[in-house]
Amino acid sequence: MAEHTSSTITIEAAPADVMGVIADFARYPEWTGEVKEAEVLATDDRGRAEKVRLVLDAGAIKDDHILAYTWTGDREVSWTLVKSQMLRALDGTYALAPLGDGDRTEVTYRLTVDVKIPMLGMIKRKAEKVIIDRALAGLKKRVESVPKG
């Protein structure tokens, strides 16, 4: 089994607000940094994305790929790679846990990346860590900047 990298952050918002930002793929280029384009290709019966095309520019990793998403209730979403130019695997999960009275959320992001080109494991783990840290920081900033309604 491939190794994964994970990190956790606390966001000052309810889990539903956090998941709302995670599920809004069209706005990813506004806050993720690495995602330059996002296009939902298929949705489930609840209107949640099942297949998404993403154009990624994460420094050492530049790619145009398609991910398949699986939603577990309203607190977890996982994805797996369907098609890619340079990646062999891109599997991840956002898991949300309410904290306190539910107005704070602990978000854990787990990611496994495998590239088709040879790359040292240490460099690959560092790339995963950079992607995760930027994504979590961007998610926190985005969620906490949205006016509460």
Disulfide bonds with the S-S distance in Angstrom:
none
